[in-house]
């Protein structure tokens, strides 16, 4: 039982040390400003829509090409 309590104490100590280290590191983080955050968010949203449209067009072209090939083979 004593061994169990020692292991439990050590785990609690290491968990508390971990939390202290995380808080210390978070103080050192260079957080973006609101304008930087808004700008990069807009870039991501525009990129997602661009690639979605691009993949839609590629899918439509491939589907049309496959339909054409299958219609030629079927006859």
N, C-alpha and C positions, 0 to 999 in steps of 0.2 A: 504494500500500500504506500509505503514511504517513497519507493522508487517511482510509482505512478504520480504522486504529488510533485516530485522533483521534475519529472518530465513535463507535467502540466504547467508548472511555474516557468520552466525554460521556454515552452511554447508561447506562453502569454508574454514573457519578456521579449521574445523575438518578434511577436506580432506587434507589440507596442513600438519597438524599435523600427520596424518596417513602416508603420503609420507615421512616425516622426520623420523618417527619411523621405517619405512621399510628400509630406507637407513642406519639408525643406526644399525639395526639388520643384514643387509647384510654385513656390515663391520666386524661383529663378527662371520660370518660363516667361518667354517674351510673348505676351498675349497680343493678338492683332487689335487694331482700333476698329470702331464700328464701321468706318468707311472702307477700310481694307477688307473686313469681313463681308460687307455688302458687295463690294466689287468682285471678290473671288467667288462668292455665291452666284452672282449673275453670270460670270464666266462659265461656271459649272452647268448652270441651267441651260444657257445657250448651247454649250457643247453637247449636252444630252439631247436636246431637240435636233441639233444638226445631225448627229450620228443616227438618231432614230429615223429622221427623214431619209438620210443616205441609205440606211439599211432597208427601208421601205422600198426605195427606188430599185436597189439591187435585187431585192426579193421579187419585185414585180417583173423586172427584166428576165431574171432566171426562170420564173414561173411561165412567162410568155414564151421564152425559148424552149422550155421543156414541153409545153403544150403543143408548140409547133412541131417539135421533133416527134412526139408521140402521135400526133395526127398524121404525119407522113408515114410512120412505121405501121400504123393501124390500117391504112388503106392499101 
